[in-house]
Amino acid sequence: MTVEIDLSGRVAIVTGGGQGIGRAIALRLAQAGADVAVADLALDRAQAVARELEGLGVRSLAVQADVTDPDSARRMAAEVIDAFGQVDILVNNAGRWTIKLFRDLTPAEYEAEIRPALFGVLHCSRAVLDNMTARRQGRIINIASDAGRVGEPFLSVYSAAKAGVMGFTKALAREVGRYNITVNAVAPGTTHTPGSEEFIARAGGEEKLAHAYPLRRLGQPDDIANAVLFFASDLSSWVTGQTLSVSGGYTT
Ligand SMILES: NC(=O)c1ccc[n+]([C@@H]2O[C@H](COP(=O)([O-])OP(=O)(O)OC[C@H]3O[C@@H](n4cnc5c(N)ncnc54)[C@H](O)[C@@H]3O)[C@@H](O)[C@H]2O)c1
């Protein structure tokens, strides 16, 4: 007997899907049969990933979106519903971060840090919820970070925002469970992506950093995508409000 994950007939949006962890998530959901909208600030990157998805035989759509702007988030959801008729899965993955001591950050800089990490999750979740509640079906998966559990020096405001994402995950799960919508989060540890190159270099390189992890390696985007696939699938239908660390045992 084999266990299959079949997402055919489901429609997913992956924010920040143009590279790194978001790209891996988009590919994994498409490999399971979902139609996937790739939303990113950088339209060219979203288009390149959408083309990769088409090669897997699913429908895909590239959407230019800025998750920090509530109007842009609403337009993104409308564009996807227009094209595919529904949204079943939202993966709030888009993010960016600045590596600086808190005392060196200006208020404008720390607001800019919170906007994608926390407000982006709120705006995009709000934009898809009416469609999900009306259809009594939905999966919202937030990409948090183990920085939000342990508090990462040089990433203080980012850590605060990611802790906020975990709190929001729990509260929203309680609000929307009655509509058969689950809300969960995945908290990666340091994972090889274009966005994490600078952090890995400034932390002393891969080998040094890997010693902090019981499994003695950094993450690959597919490690995170596999956990997202679980939360997107029917295998997790009685799991909600949870944050799963996918970080080689960094937080135990
Ligand atoms: N890579 C890591 O080590 C790591 C660790 C923990 C958590 N995370 C989280 O994983 C997620 C993905 O990280 P990554 O390393 O793949 O990043 P990345 O920088 O490699 O890719 C992020 C993508 O998001 C897009 N993006 C950024 N701001 C956006 C916005 N306002 N609207 C729409 N798109 C936007 C970028 O254009 C880019 O394509 C982030 O939420 C990040 O906080 C990453």
The ligand as a Tripos MOL2 file, in Angstrom:
@<TRIPOS>MOLECULE
LIG
   44    48     1     0     0
SMALL
NO_CHARGES

@<TRIPOS>ATOM
      1 N1         16.2470   31.3860    4.3300 N.am      1 LIG1
      2 C1         16.2500   31.2770    5.6510 C.2       1 LIG1
      3 O1         17.2640   30.9770    6.2880 O.2       1 LIG1
      4 C2         14.9620   31.4930    6.4170 C.ar      1 LIG1
      5 C3         14.9320   31.1110    7.7720 C.ar      1 LIG1
      6 C4         13.7580   31.3020    8.4790 C.ar      1 LIG1
      7 C5         12.6520   31.8410    7.8620 C.ar      1 LIG1
      8 N2         12.7150   32.2030    6.5480 N.ar      1 LIG1
      9 C6         11.5220   32.7770    5.9490 C.3       1 LIG1
     10 O2         11.2230   32.0950    4.7390 O.3       1 LIG1
     11 C7         10.5930   32.9900    3.8200 C.3       1 LIG1
     12 C8         11.3110   32.9280    2.4790 C.3       1 LIG1
     13 O3         12.6610   33.2680    2.6700 O.3       1 LIG1
     14 P1         13.7840   33.0400    1.5500 P.3       1 LIG1
     15 O4         15.0450   32.7940    2.2790 O.co2     1 LIG1
     16 O5         13.3130   32.0710    0.5400 O.co2     1 LIG1
     17 O6         13.8510   34.5200    0.9330 O.3       1 LIG1
     18 P2         14.4100   35.0800   -0.4640 P.3       1 LIG1
     19 O7         14.8750   36.4570   -0.2020 O.co2     1 LIG1
     20 O8         15.3690   34.1240   -1.0940 O.co2     1 LIG1
     21 O9         13.0710   35.1440   -1.3620 O.3       1 LIG1
     22 C9         12.0070   35.9540   -0.9250 C.3       1 LIG1
     23 C10        11.0820   36.2610   -2.0900 C.3       1 LIG1
     24 O10        10.0270   37.0920   -1.5480 O.3       1 LIG1
     25 C11         9.8260   38.1890   -2.4240 C.3       1 LIG1
     26 N3          9.3160   39.3480   -1.6510 N.ar      1 LIG1
     27 C12         9.9950   40.0960   -0.7370 C.ar      1 LIG1
     28 N4          9.2160   41.0740   -0.2720 N.ar      1 LIG1
     29 C13         8.0060   40.9380   -0.8870 C.ar      1 LIG1
     30 C14         6.7920   41.6600   -0.8330 C.ar      1 LIG1
     31 N5          6.6690   42.7460   -0.0610 N.pl3     1 LIG1
     32 N6          5.7450   41.2300   -1.5950 N.ar      1 LIG1
     33 C15         5.8800   40.1560   -2.4050 C.ar      1 LIG1
     34 N7          7.0130   39.4460   -2.5140 N.ar      1 LIG1
     35 C16         8.0720   39.8360   -1.7640 C.ar      1 LIG1
     36 C17        11.1890   38.4800   -3.0300 C.3       1 LIG1
     37 O11        11.0600   39.1960   -4.2710 O.3       1 LIG1
     38 C18        11.7510   37.0650   -3.2030 C.3       1 LIG1
     39 O12        11.4130   36.5150   -4.4740 O.3       1 LIG1
     40 C19        10.6140   34.3670    4.4890 C.3       1 LIG1
     41 O13         9.3670   34.6150    5.1250 O.3       1 LIG1
     42 C20        11.6930   34.2280    5.5260 C.3       1 LIG1
     43 O14        11.5130   35.1110    6.6110 O.3       1 LIG1
     44 C21        13.8460   32.0350    5.8110 C.ar      1 LIG1
@<TRIPOS>BOND
     1     1     2 1
     2     2     3 2
     3     2     4 1
     4     4     5 ar
     5     4    44 ar
     6     5     6 ar
     7     6     7 ar
     8     7     8 ar
     9     8     9 1
    10     8    44 ar
    11     9    10 1
    12     9    42 1
    13    10    11 1
    14    11    12 1
    15    11    40 1
    16    12    13 1
    17    13    14 1
    18    14    15 2
    19    14    16 1
    20    14    17 1
    21    17    18 1
    22    18    19 2
    23    18    20 1
    24    18    21 1
    25    21    22 1
    26    22    23 1
    27    23    24 1
    28    23    38 1
    29    24    25 1
    30    25    26 1
    31    25    36 1
    32    26    27 ar
    33    26    35 ar
    34    27    28 ar
    35    28    29 ar
    36    29    30 ar
    37    29    35 ar
    38    30    31 1
    39    30    32 ar
    40    32    33 ar
    41    33    34 ar
    42    34    35 ar
    43    36    37 1
    44    36    38 1
    45    38    39 1
    46    40    41 1
    47    40    42 1
    48    42    43 1
@<TRIPOS>SUBSTRUCTURE
     1 LIG1         1 GROUP 0 **** ****
